């Protein structure tokens, strides 16, 4: 399977040439269609894995029954993330750790079977999302700019994957001093609402290049690392400031056009810390629009996890996990809105979150509270709750299995409920659980005959 995928990917890239366009290698029987109406034939599409192979399978419902990958699933490129786009395509995006990313798009053919459309290869991913007819990947990496000492400036690197043509373009903008505080940044999540694109801007300290260009932005010389240190995604080199000097502030960039080349409006608040979920080098989206267009910005309060040592001083945050709001049409945070999650519900900080419907959001929480969050990659995040942003209430999700082991990737929302893939420690197969936004009650639905399940969505059958 892996060899076949590699061969197909190589063939597609040869067909694409340097532009990354693949139409000459596509299925000639494919007929593009606009976003479907209510009478279009649709099917639920589930991403699952079994025996080291990834599959897409279909099912008529997520509420009941059993679906299997054996003999019915379409073997696909195993995605770290899955992005459903306008019920037309599902994109598989592969993280590949620190290396280049790979991806593919799939649609439902006339027989209702998931079918490969395009293959892609792009820069590494640390976040992703959609913008217009494009699926986007985002990361921070080396630019082509250096100073007189050879220090390399950091850039925000983008890949625009076109859903209709298979076209692929790249772009980049300066990540250095993006917020005017001398720090390099990354983006966490992309949320389309109100004719605009919102993204959380996460400061990541100062590079050697940044310190050389803006020495006055160093708030304390003791923050500059004197030797190399850390490991994996937390490694750093001497002469840099490895962590942000501003852990207790959040920023959101607001774009009104169709490209990151434009200058965004920046909204900022000191009511919460920077807004993103975090697992190693991955930055998860924690900014979501409600149905009325208001944007809610969630923060776990990660600044409190920073620790100083004899060799390296850090600015340690104090802000708890909370949420703030940008009203529809506004470019500043609502001064009258703030919720502290560590004072309501189970009083646990947020790890990830998603919009369900109305002003209801599904929260994935650190099960052992702030103390558990301090464990970093070993933290347990098996607790779910429903947050009503208008009422400012948190209702713990009930009805999940007692032997819960964990969750899949992105949940799927529909008709005031959220479906999330659940795995257990026993011998039972993974299943989708339907969470009611009004009550927080979870009920078991479709069982998947596979080892693990990532996510589900809905696609239109192409006639």
ABEGO torsion letter per residue (X at the ends): XAAAAAAAAAAAAAAAEAAGBAAAABBAABBBBBBBBAABBBBBBBBBBBGGBBBBBBBABAABEBBBABGABBBBBBBABBBBBGGABBBBBBAGEABBBBBBBBBBBAAGBBBBABBBBBBBBABBEBBEABBBBBBBBBBABBBAAGBBBBBBBBBBBBAAAGBBBBBBBBABGAAGAGBBBBBBEBBBBGGBBBBBBBBAEBBAAAAAABAAABABAAABBABBBEBEAABBBBGBBABBABAABBBBBBBABABAABBBBBBBBAABBBBBBBBEABBBBABBBBAAGBBBBBBAGAAAABBBBAABBBBBBABBBBBBBBBBGBABBBAABBBBAAABEAGBBBABBBBABEABBBBBBBAAEAAAAAAEAABBBABBBBBBAAAGBBBBBBGBBAABAEBBBBBBBBGGBBBBBBBBABABBBBBBBBBAAAGBBBBBBBBBBABBABBBBBBBBX
